[in-house]
Amino acid sequence: MQTWAIANQKGGVGKTTTSLCLARGLAADGARVVLIDLDPHASLTRAFAVPTDPPPAGSHDLFNTGGAAELRSLARGTAIDNLLLVAAQPALATLERRGATQAGLGLSIGRALHAARANFDYAVLDCPPTLGLLMVNALAAADRLVVPTQTDPLALHGLADMLRTADMVERSRRRPLPRHVLPTLYDRRTRSGVQSLDRLHELYEGRVWPKAIPMDTRLRDPATLTAAELPTGRGADAYRSALNWLLAAMPRQQEAA
């Protein structure tokens, strides 16, 4: 099983849309995919119209048991073939306090994914936009990091912070964490957008997707993104192209069941 963490320490960069579009692209190729919402804001969970009262079973349960909860039992079906969702819960916001006193929480996601490796081909982790226990869990477990970033000057600072965090986690876990940068929300009509995209390629040559996800209002409609039918339009087409690039960038690793 391959685990992809979709993360950026800056919000509003299209992280949840990226997680969903990449996951459903993998599922459309026939892979068994589990989407895990690790963001207490639960945007991904809301996109799938999961009822929040009472709170659903979901990713917080993995921390309640130190990762011993069975990931497959927490995953719920969606309208999309081959794609399951592990919902977020508001209680995720309490984990930072627990992490200071409860040993082992930093590896909860990794343990759960390892136990479920025979059930899925891919796990896609939608991370919160803050550096903390949840993001560190995701990066510690990931086989690759995908960083969506807006094409504007302020977003470039957030990207630099995210990549420094990835360097830190990579040193700690003592195995490579490949990084890929995905330019998003690109408006070629603006000088700022064009210059920021050029700067991305100057700073991170080889790690940046050669194209960019354009602004597309159709990607803002959760009902479109979570419907059984594949979304259409230039944004959806761009994500398909980005997925092909990601798949080509690193050969799929085979893990023993």
C-alpha positions as CSV (number, residue, x, y, z in Angstrom):
1,M,0.0,0.0,0.0
2,Q,1.2,3.5,-0.9
3,T,0.4,6.3,1.5
4,W,0.2,9.9,0.2
5,A,0.1,12.8,2.6
6,I,-1.5,16.0,1.1
7,A,-0.3,18.8,3.3
8,N,0.6,22.4,3.6
9,Q,1.0,24.6,6.7
10,K,-0.9,27.3,4.9
11,G,-4.6,27.1,4.5
12,G,-6.7,27.9,1.5
13,V,-4.4,26.3,-1.1
14,G,-6.8,23.6,-2.4
15,K,-5.6,20.8,-0.1
16,T,-8.9,19.1,0.4
17,T,-9.8,19.4,-3.3
18,T,-6.4,18.0,-4.2
19,S,-6.9,15.1,-1.8
20,L,-10.2,14.2,-3.3
21,C,-9.3,14.6,-6.9
22,L,-6.2,12.6,-6.6
23,A,-7.9,9.9,-4.6
24,R,-10.8,9.5,-7.0
25,G,-8.4,9.5,-10.0
26,L,-6.6,6.5,-8.4
27,A,-9.9,4.8,-7.8
28,A,-10.9,5.4,-11.4
29,D,-7.8,3.5,-12.4
30,G,-9.1,0.5,-10.4
31,A,-7.1,1.0,-7.2
32,R,-8.6,0.4,-3.8
33,V,-8.3,3.8,-2.1
34,V,-9.1,5.0,1.4
35,L,-9.3,8.7,2.0
36,I,-8.5,9.7,5.6
37,D,-9.7,13.1,6.9
38,L,-7.3,14.3,9.6
39,D,-8.5,17.9,9.6
40,P,-10.6,18.9,12.6
41,H,-12.5,21.3,10.3
42,A,-13.7,18.2,8.5
43,S,-14.1,19.9,5.0
44,L,-13.5,16.6,3.3
45,T,-16.0,14.8,5.5
46,R,-18.6,17.5,4.9
47,A,-18.0,17.2,1.1
48,F,-19.3,13.7,1.4
49,A,-22.3,14.9,3.4
50,V,-21.5,12.7,6.4
51,P,-23.8,13.5,9.3
52,T,-21.9,15.2,12.1
53,D,-24.5,14.8,14.9
54,P,-23.8,12.5,16.6
55,P,-20.1,12.6,15.6
56,P,-19.4,9.7,13.2
57,A,-16.8,7.0,13.8
58,G,-13.6,8.1,12.2
59,S,-10.0,9.1,12.3
60,H,-10.0,10.2,16.0
61,D,-10.8,6.6,17.0
62,L,-7.4,5.6,15.7
63,F,-5.8,7.7,18.4
64,N,-8.2,6.5,21.1
65,T,-6.7,3.0,20.7
66,G,-3.1,3.9,19.8
67,G,-3.7,2.9,16.3
68,A,-5.2,-0.5,17.2
69,A,-8.6,0.3,15.8
70,E,-9.2,-1.5,12.5
71,L,-9.0,1.1,9.7
72,R,-11.2,-0.9,7.5
73,S,-14.0,-1.0,10.0
74,L,-13.9,2.8,10.3
75,A,-14.0,3.4,6.5
76,R,-17.4,4.1,5.0
77,G,-18.5,3.7,1.4
78,T,-19.0,6.5,-1.0
79,A,-20.7,7.0,-4.3
80,I,-17.3,6.6,-6.0
81,D,-16.3,3.0,-6.9
82,N,-13.2,1.8,-5.1
83,L,-13.1,4.8,-2.8
84,L,-13.8,4.6,1.0
85,L,-13.7,7.5,3.5
86,V,-12.6,7.7,7.1
87,A,-14.4,10.7,8.4
88,A,-13.0,13.5,10.7
89,Q,-14.4,14.2,14.1
90,P,-14.3,17.5,16.1
91,A,-12.4,15.6,18.9
92,L,-9.3,15.6,16.7
93,A,-8.8,19.2,17.9
94,T,-8.1,17.8,21.4
95,L,-5.2,15.6,20.4
96,E,-2.5,18.2,20.9
97,R,-3.1,18.3,24.6
98,R,-3.1,14.5,24.9
99,G,0.1,14.3,22.9
100,A,2.0,16.0,25.7
101,T,1.1,13.3,28.2
102,Q,0.3,10.2,26.2
103,A,3.2,8.3,24.7
104,G,2.9,6.7,21.3
105,L,0.3,9.0,19.7
106,G,2.7,10.2,17.1
107,L,2.7,6.8,15.4
108,S,-1.0,6.0,15.6
109,I,-1.7,6.5,11.9
110,G,1.3,4.6,10.8
111,R,0.3,1.6,12.9
112,A,-3.3,1.6,11.6
113,L,-2.1,1.9,8.0
114,H,0.4,-1.0,8.4
115,A,-2.3,-3.2,9.8
116,A,-4.6,-2.4,6.9
117,R,-2.0,-2.7,4.1
118,A,-3.7,-5.8,2.6
119,N,-7.1,-4.0,2.3
120,F,-6.1,-1.0,0.2
121,D,-3.7,0.0,-2.6
122,Y,-3.5,3.6,-1.6
123,A,-4.2,5.7,1.5
124,V,-4.6,9.5,0.9
125,L,-4.3,11.6,4.0
126,D,-6.0,15.1,4.0
127,C,-3.9,16.9,6.7
128,P,-4.8,20.0,8.7
129,P,-3.1,23.3,7.8
130,T,-1.1,23.4,11.0
131,L,2.1,21.8,12.2
132,G,1.2,19.5,15.1
133,L,0.5,15.9,16.1
134,L,-1.9,15.2,13.2
135,M,0.5,16.4,10.5
136,V,3.5,14.7,12.1
137,N,1.5,11.5,12.2
138,A,0.7,11.8,8.5
139,L,4.3,12.6,7.5
140,A,5.8,9.9,9.6
141,A,3.5,7.3,7.9
142,A,3.7,8.7,4.3
143,D,5.5,7.2,1.3
144,R,5.3,10.6,-0.4
145,L,4.3,14.1,0.4
146,V,2.2,16.2,-2.1
147,V,2.2,19.9,-1.3
148,P,-0.5,21.9,-3.0
149,T,0.4,25.6,-3.1
150,Q,-1.3,28.7,-4.5
151,T,0.6,30.6,-7.1
152,D,1.0,33.8,-5.1
153,P,4.0,35.3,-3.2
154,L,2.6,34.7,0.3
155,A,2.0,31.0,-0.5
156,L,5.6,30.6,-1.4
157,H,6.5,31.3,2.2
158,G,4.1,28.7,3.4
159,L,5.6,26.2,1.0
160,A,9.1,26.8,2.3
161,D,7.9,26.2,5.9
162,M,6.2,22.9,4.8
163,L,9.3,21.6,3.1
164,R,11.4,22.4,6.2
165,T,9.0,20.4,8.2
166,A,9.3,17.5,5.8
167,D,13.1,17.7,6.1
168,M,12.8,17.5,9.9
169,V,10.4,14.5,9.8
170,E,12.6,12.7,7.2
171,R,15.6,13.0,9.5
172,S,13.6,11.7,12.4
173,R,12.1,8.7,10.7
174,R,15.4,7.9,8.9
175,R,13.9,7.0,5.5
176,P,13.3,9.1,2.5
177,L,10.1,11.2,2.2
178,P,9.8,12.2,-1.5
179,R,8.2,15.6,-2.0
180,H,6.2,16.9,-4.9
181,V,4.8,20.4,-5.3
182,L,1.5,21.0,-7.0
183,P,0.7,24.6,-8.1
184,T,-3.0,25.3,-7.6
185,L,-5.6,28.0,-8.1
186,Y,-3.5,29.4,-10.9
187,D,-4.8,32.5,-12.8
188,R,-2.6,33.1,-15.8
189,R,-4.3,36.5,-16.3
190,T,-2.5,38.0,-13.3
191,R,1.2,39.1,-13.3
192,S,1.5,37.8,-9.7
193,G,0.3,34.3,-10.7
194,V,2.7,34.1,-13.6
195,Q,5.6,35.4,-11.7
196,S,4.9,33.1,-8.7
197,L,4.7,30.0,-10.9
198,D,8.0,30.9,-12.5
199,R,9.6,31.4,-9.1
200,L,8.3,28.0,-7.9
201,H,10.2,26.4,-10.8
202,E,13.3,28.4,-10.0
203,L,13.4,27.4,-6.4
204,Y,12.2,23.8,-6.6
205,E,13.2,22.6,-10.0
206,G,12.4,18.9,-10.4
207,R,9.9,18.8,-7.5
208,V,7.3,21.0,-9.1
209,W,4.6,19.7,-11.6
210,P,5.4,21.5,-14.9
211,K,1.8,22.7,-15.3
212,A,-0.7,24.2,-12.8
213,I,-4.2,23.6,-11.6
214,P,-6.3,26.5,-13.0
215,M,-9.0,28.4,-11.2
216,D,-12.2,26.5,-11.9
217,T,-15.4,27.2,-10.1
218,R,-16.6,23.6,-10.9
219,L,-14.0,22.3,-8.4
220,R,-15.7,24.3,-5.6
221,D,-18.9,22.3,-5.7
222,P,-18.6,19.4,-3.3
223,A,-21.6,17.6,-4.9
224,T,-19.7,17.5,-8.2
225,L,-16.5,16.3,-6.7
226,T,-18.2,13.5,-4.7
227,A,-20.7,12.3,-7.3
228,A,-20.3,8.9,-8.9
229,E,-19.5,10.4,-12.3
230,L,-16.1,11.8,-12.8
231,P,-16.1,15.7,-12.8
232,T,-15.4,17.4,-16.1
233,G,-13.7,20.7,-17.0
234,R,-10.3,22.2,-17.2
235,G,-9.7,21.8,-13.5
236,A,-10.6,18.1,-13.4
237,D,-8.5,17.5,-16.5
238,A,-5.5,19.2,-14.9
239,Y,-5.8,17.0,-11.8
240,R,-5.8,14.0,-14.1
241,S,-2.6,15.2,-15.7
242,A,-1.1,15.9,-12.3
243,L,-1.9,12.4,-11.1
244,N,-0.2,10.9,-14.1
245,W,2.9,12.9,-13.3
246,L,2.9,11.8,-9.7
247,L,2.5,8.1,-10.7
248,A,5.4,8.5,-13.2
249,A,7.6,10.4,-10.7
250,M,8.0,7.4,-8.3
251,P,7.5,3.8,-9.2
252,R,4.8,2.1,-7.2
253,Q,6.4,0.2,-4.3
254,Q,5.2,-3.3,-3.7
255,E,4.6,-4.3,-0.1
256,A,4.3,-7.8,1.2
257,A,0.8,-8.5,2.6
